[in-house]
Amino acid sequence: FGRHTKTSWGPLISNRIAWFVMELPALIIMPMLALAGGVNIVVLVLAGLWTAHYFNRACVFPFRIRTAGKKMPLVICLMAFGFNLFNGFLCGYYIGSDFGNGLGNGAQYDLTYFMRPHFIIGILVFCGGALLNIYSDNILINLRKKSTDTGQKEYVIPTAGPFRYVSCPNLLGEIIEWCGFAIMTIAFPFFAFALWTIANLLPRALSHHKWYHSKFPDYPPKRKAIIPFIL
């Protein structure tokens, strides 16, 4: 989708509508199931962090991007909707039920949980990834606004902030976020989600990077795709 959209994927729908629809299941289902299993402070924090991410993804980001009528294949939207439905259910069920070692019932999760090294490390990683993701998205959104307002070509080379080092810091930020969430919980569903995020976004970052080089002959040759100085 986005700059890589192909009509061969079938019917297209508005980018804004697609983003809202495909992220909505994760926004609703995960916190609903998590809180249904019994409320404690840890459940509230974990569900709150998840909800903050997906509220931005479903209700803020789609209406800030300057897509100028761009489309997304309906099949991509439906596939993402299905994944978020399944993933939101799995993660919410884990947090809200005894399947998660009593997380929802508070069997081993009280205020002392916040003092555990893995939680402290995980929440710092998560917040760092979220800041990188949102900051990078803002740079792209403002860059698109500037190019549109001045009548320049649609795509320009981003050069601010983390874009000096990688082509896709926004995708790197999202990977970091979910790795941090997995560390916070030390739970299989969240490690699986983090691995899926890497498997999904790493190839996309490489495609973006390749596209930039093909589009702009003067693209910075030392800039990496997603991991500074490495990849």
C-alpha positions as CSV (number, residue, x, y, z in Angstrom):
1,F,0.0,0.0,0.0
2,G,1.0,3.6,0.0
3,R,3.7,4.4,-2.7
4,H,3.8,0.6,-3.4
5,T,0.1,0.3,-4.2
6,K,-0.7,-1.9,-7.3
7,T,-4.1,-2.1,-9.1
8,S,-3.5,-5.8,-9.5
9,W,-4.4,-6.2,-5.9
10,G,-8.0,-5.5,-6.7
11,P,-10.5,-2.8,-5.6
12,L,-9.0,0.2,-3.8
13,I,-10.4,2.2,-0.9
14,S,-9.5,5.5,0.8
15,N,-6.3,5.4,2.8
16,R,-7.9,7.2,5.7
17,I,-10.9,4.8,5.8
18,A,-8.6,1.8,5.4
19,W,-6.3,2.8,8.3
20,F,-9.3,3.5,10.6
21,V,-11.0,0.2,9.7
22,M,-8.0,-2.1,9.9
23,E,-6.7,-0.8,13.2
24,L,-10.1,-0.6,15.0
25,P,-10.3,-4.2,16.2
26,A,-7.0,-3.9,18.1
27,L,-8.2,-0.7,19.7
28,I,-11.5,-2.2,20.9
29,I,-11.0,-5.9,21.6
30,M,-7.7,-6.1,23.5
31,P,-8.6,-3.6,26.3
32,M,-12.2,-4.9,26.5
33,L,-11.0,-8.5,27.1
34,A,-8.1,-7.4,29.3
35,L,-10.4,-5.4,31.6
36,A,-13.1,-8.1,31.6
37,G,-10.8,-10.5,33.3
38,G,-10.5,-8.4,36.5
39,V,-9.0,-5.0,37.0
40,N,-5.7,-4.2,38.7
41,I,-3.1,-1.5,38.3
42,V,-0.9,-3.6,36.0
43,V,-3.8,-4.5,33.7
44,L,-4.7,-0.8,33.5
45,V,-1.2,0.2,32.6
46,L,-0.7,-2.5,30.0
47,A,-4.1,-2.0,28.4
48,G,-3.6,1.8,28.6
49,L,-0.3,1.7,26.7
50,W,-1.8,-0.6,24.0
51,T,-4.9,1.6,23.7
52,A,-2.8,4.8,23.4
53,H,-0.9,3.3,20.5
54,Y,-3.9,2.0,18.6
55,F,-5.9,5.2,19.3
56,N,-3.2,7.1,17.6
57,R,-3.1,4.6,14.7
58,A,-6.9,4.4,14.2
59,C,-8.2,7.8,15.2
60,V,-5.4,10.3,14.9
61,F,-2.8,9.2,12.3
62,P,-5.3,8.5,9.4
63,F,-6.7,12.0,9.6
64,R,-3.4,13.7,9.8
65,I,-1.7,12.1,6.8
66,R,-1.9,14.1,3.6
67,T,-2.8,11.3,1.2
68,A,-4.3,13.5,-1.6
69,G,-6.9,10.9,-2.5
70,K,-4.5,8.0,-2.3
71,K,-5.9,4.5,-2.1
72,M,-5.2,1.2,-0.4
73,P,-6.2,-2.2,-1.8
74,L,-9.3,-3.5,0.0
75,V,-7.7,-6.9,0.4
76,I,-4.8,-5.4,2.3
77,C,-7.2,-3.6,4.6
78,L,-9.2,-6.8,5.2
79,M,-6.1,-8.9,5.9
80,A,-4.9,-6.3,8.4
81,F,-8.4,-6.2,10.0
82,G,-8.3,-10.0,10.4
83,F,-4.9,-10.0,11.9
84,N,-5.7,-7.2,14.4
85,L,-8.9,-9.0,15.3
86,F,-7.0,-12.2,16.1
87,N,-4.0,-10.5,17.7
88,G,-6.3,-8.2,19.8
89,F,-8.2,-11.2,21.0
90,L,-5.1,-13.3,21.8
91,C,-3.3,-10.5,23.7
92,G,-6.5,-9.3,25.5
93,Y,-7.4,-12.8,26.5
94,Y,-3.9,-13.4,27.9
95,I,-4.0,-10.3,30.0
96,G,-7.5,-10.7,31.2
97,S,-7.7,-14.4,32.1
98,D,-6.0,-17.0,34.2
99,F,-4.3,-18.2,31.1
100,G,-1.9,-15.4,31.7
101,N,-0.8,-16.8,35.1
102,G,-3.5,-14.8,36.8
103,L,-2.7,-11.5,35.3
104,G,-6.3,-10.3,35.2
105,N,-7.0,-11.6,38.8
106,G,-3.9,-10.0,40.3
107,A,-2.4,-13.4,41.3
108,Q,1.1,-12.2,40.9
109,Y,0.7,-8.7,39.5
110,D,0.5,-5.8,42.0
111,L,2.5,-2.6,42.5
112,T,5.7,-4.6,43.0
113,Y,5.4,-5.7,39.3
114,F,6.5,-2.2,38.3
115,M,9.8,-2.7,40.2
116,R,10.7,-5.7,38.2
117,P,13.8,-5.1,36.0
118,H,12.1,-6.5,32.9
119,F,9.1,-4.1,33.3
120,I,11.3,-1.1,33.8
121,I,13.4,-1.9,30.8
122,G,10.4,-2.8,28.7
123,I,8.4,0.4,29.4
124,L,11.5,2.5,28.6
125,V,12.0,0.7,25.4
126,F,8.3,0.9,24.5
127,C,8.1,4.7,25.2
128,G,11.3,5.3,23.3
129,G,9.9,3.4,20.3
130,A,6.6,5.3,20.5
131,L,8.4,8.7,20.6
132,L,10.5,7.7,17.6
133,N,7.5,6.5,15.7
134,I,5.4,9.6,16.3
135,Y,8.2,12.0,15.8
136,S,9.2,10.4,12.5
137,D,5.5,10.4,11.4
138,N,5.3,14.1,12.2
139,I,8.4,14.8,10.1
140,L,6.8,13.0,7.1
141,I,3.4,14.6,7.5
142,N,4.9,18.1,7.8
143,L,7.2,17.4,4.8
144,R,4.3,16.4,2.7
145,K,2.4,19.5,3.8
146,K,5.3,21.8,2.9
147,S,5.7,20.2,-0.5
148,T,2.0,20.4,-1.2
149,D,1.7,24.0,-0.1
150,T,4.6,25.1,-2.3
151,G,3.5,23.1,-5.3
152,Q,6.7,20.9,-5.3
153,K,6.9,17.3,-6.4
154,E,4.8,14.9,-4.3
155,Y,7.7,13.0,-2.7
156,V,10.8,14.7,-1.4
157,I,13.8,13.3,0.5
158,P,13.3,13.6,4.3
159,T,16.5,14.9,6.0
160,A,15.5,15.9,9.5
161,G,16.1,14.1,12.8
162,P,16.4,10.3,12.6
163,F,16.0,10.4,8.8
164,R,19.6,11.4,8.6
165,Y,20.5,7.8,9.5
166,V,17.8,5.6,8.2
167,S,15.0,5.8,5.6
168,C,12.3,4.4,7.8
169,P,12.7,5.5,11.5
170,N,8.9,5.4,11.9
171,L,8.9,1.7,11.2
172,L,11.9,1.2,13.4
173,G,10.1,3.0,16.2
174,E,7.1,0.6,15.9
175,I,9.3,-2.4,16.0
176,I,11.0,-1.0,19.1
177,E,7.6,-0.4,20.7
178,W,6.4,-3.9,20.5
179,C,9.7,-5.4,21.5
180,G,9.4,-3.2,24.6
181,F,5.9,-4.4,25.3
182,A,7.1,-8.0,25.0
183,I,9.8,-7.3,27.5
184,M,7.3,-5.7,29.9
185,T,5.1,-8.7,29.9
186,I,7.5,-11.6,29.3
187,A,4.5,-13.3,27.6
188,F,4.4,-15.5,24.5
189,P,1.6,-13.6,22.7
190,F,3.5,-10.4,22.9
191,F,6.8,-11.9,21.8
192,A,5.0,-13.5,18.9
193,F,3.5,-10.1,18.0
194,A,6.9,-8.4,18.2
195,L,8.4,-11.1,15.8
196,W,5.4,-10.6,13.5
197,T,6.0,-6.8,13.5
198,I,9.6,-7.4,12.5
199,A,8.7,-9.8,9.8
200,N,6.1,-7.4,8.4
201,L,7.9,-4.0,8.7
202,L,11.5,-5.0,7.9
203,P,10.8,-6.0,4.3
204,R,8.6,-2.9,3.9
205,A,11.5,-0.7,5.1
206,L,13.8,-2.4,2.6
207,S,11.3,-1.7,-0.1
208,H,11.0,1.9,0.9
209,H,14.8,2.3,0.9
210,K,15.1,0.7,-2.5
211,W,12.3,3.0,-3.8
212,Y,14.0,6.1,-2.5
213,H,17.2,5.2,-4.3
214,S,15.4,4.5,-7.6
215,K,13.4,7.7,-7.3
216,F,16.2,10.1,-6.2
217,P,19.6,9.8,-7.8
218,D,21.0,12.1,-5.1
219,Y,19.7,10.0,-2.2
220,P,22.2,9.9,0.6
221,P,24.4,6.8,-0.1
222,K,25.3,6.2,3.5
223,R,21.8,6.2,4.8
224,K,20.6,2.8,5.9
225,A,17.1,1.4,5.5
226,I,16.0,0.8,9.1
227,I,18.9,0.1,11.5
228,P,21.5,2.9,11.7
229,F,24.9,2.0,10.3
230,I,23.9,-1.6,9.8
231,L,20.9,-2.3,7.6
